[in-house]
Amino acid sequence: MSLVKTLKYLSAARQFVADGERELASQRETVRRIEQKGEDPLQAILVLGEIEEMQQVYVDHRDRLEQQVLDLIRPLD
């Protein structure tokens, strides 16, 4: 993949990671509010787990793209 294309994908991947962090924070707050009310937070916790799993996929993809960029710009010895 070309450097330009990889950088484009990396930019999008970074945005997905940032969006995911906001979603995680929001869901954690939802779990906290449900617990404070004394209600059963199980469903909210399950959703949080799913968001955490998706976030890890996004982070892993971002990391691979960052490594690709480094590989593309690293001078050959």
Contact map, one row per residue, 1 for C-alpha under 8 A:
11101100000000000000000000000000000000000000000000000000000000000000000000000
11111100000000000000000000000000000000000000000000000000000000000000000100000
11111110000000000000000000000000000000000000000000000000000000000000100110000
01111111000000000000000000000000000000000000000000000000000000000000000000000
11111111100000000000000000000000000000000000000000000000000000000000000000000
11111111110000000000000000000000000000000000000000000000000000001001100000000
00111111111000000000000000000000000000000000000000000000000000001000100000000
00011111111100000000000000000000000000000000000000000000000000000000000000000
00001111111110000000000000000000000000000000000000000000000000001000000000000
00000111111111000000000000000000000000000000000000000000000001001100000000000
00000011111111100000000000000000000000000000000000000000000000000000000000000
00000001111111110000000000000000000000000000000000000000000000000000000000000
00000000111111111000000000000000000000000000000000000000011011000000000000000
00000000011111111100000000000000000000000000000000000000000001000000000000000
00000000001111111110000000000000000000000000000000000000000000000000000000000
00000000000111111111000000000000000000000000000000000000010000000000000000000
00000000000011111111100000000000000000000000000000000010011001000000000000000
00000000000001111111110000000000000000000000000000000000000000000000000000000
00000000000000111111111000000000000000000000000000000000000000000000000000000
00000000000000011111111100000000000000000000000000100010000000000000000000000
00000000000000001111111110000000000000000000000000000010000000000000000000000
00000000000000000111111111000000000000000000000000000000000000000000000000000
00000000000000000011111111100000000000000000000000100000000000000000000000000
00000000000000000001111111110000000000000000000100110000000000000000000000000
00000000000000000000111111111000000000000000000000000000000000000000000000000
00000000000000000000011111111100000000000000000000000000000000000000000000000
00000000000000000000001111111110000000000001001100000000000000000000000000000
00000000000000000000000111111111000000000000000100000000000000000000000000000
00000000000000000000000011111111100000000000000000000000000000000000000000000
00000000000000000000000001111111110000000001000000000000000000000000000000000
00000000000000000000000000111111111000001001100000000000000000000000000000000
00000000000000000000000000011111111100000000000000000000000000000000000000000
00000000000000000000000000001111111110000000000000000000000000000000000000000
00000000000000000000000000000111111111111000000000000000000000000000000000000
00000000000000000000000000000011111111111000000000000000000000000000000000000
00000000000000000000000000000001111111100000000000000000000000000000000000000
00000000000000000000000000000000111111100000000000000000000000000000000000000
00000000000000000000000000000000011111110000000000000000000000000000000000000
00000000000000000000000000000000011111111000000000000000000000000000000000000
00000000000000000000000000000000011001111110000000000000000000000000000000000
00000000000000000000000000000010011000111111100000000000000000000000000000000
00000000000000000000000000000000000000011111110000000000000000000000000000000
00000000000000000000000000000000000000011111111000000000000000000000000000000
00000000000000000000000000100110000000001111111100000000000000000000000000000
00000000000000000000000000000010000000001111111110000000000000000000000000000
00000000000000000000000000000000000000000111111111000000000000000000000000000
00000000000000000000000000100000000000000011111111100000000000000000000000000
00000000000000000000000100110000000000000001111111110000000000000000000000000
00000000000000000000000000000000000000000000111111111000000000000000000000000
00000000000000000000000000000000000000000000011111111100000000000000000000000
00000000000000000001001100000000000000000000001111111110000000000000000000000
00000000000000000000000100000000000000000000000111111111000000000000000000000
00000000000000000000000000000000000000000000000011111111100000000000000000000
00000000000000000000000000000000000000000000000001111111110000000000000000000
00000000000000001001100000000000000000000000000000111111111000000000000000000
00000000000000000000000000000000000000000000000000011111111100000000000000000
00000000000000000000000000000000000000000000000000001111111110000000000000000
00000000000010011000000000000000000000000000000000000111111111000000000000000
00000000000010001000000000000000000000000000000000000011111111100000000000000
00000000000000000000000000000000000000000000000000000001111111110000000000000
00000000000010000000000000000000000000000000000000000000111111111000000000000
00000000010011001000000000000000000000000000000000000000011111111100000000000
00000000000000000000000000000000000000000000000000000000001111111110000000000
00000000000000000000000000000000000000000000000000000000000111111111000000000
00000110110000000000000000000000000000000000000000000000000011111111100000000
00000000010000000000000000000000000000000000000000000000000001111111110000000
00000000000000000000000000000000000000000000000000000000000000111111111000000
00000100000000000000000000000000000000000000000000000000000000011111111100000
00100110000000000000000000000000000000000000000000000000000000001111111110000
00000000000000000000000000000000000000000000000000000000000000000111111111000
00000000000000000000000000000000000000000000000000000000000000000011111111000
01100000000000000000000000000000000000000000000000000000000000000001111111000
00100000000000000000000000000000000000000000000000000000000000000000111111100
00000000000000000000000000000000000000000000000000000000000000000000011111110
00000000000000000000000000000000000000000000000000000000000000000000000011111
00000000000000000000000000000000000000000000000000000000000000000000000001111
00000000000000000000000000000000000000000000000000000000000000000000000000111
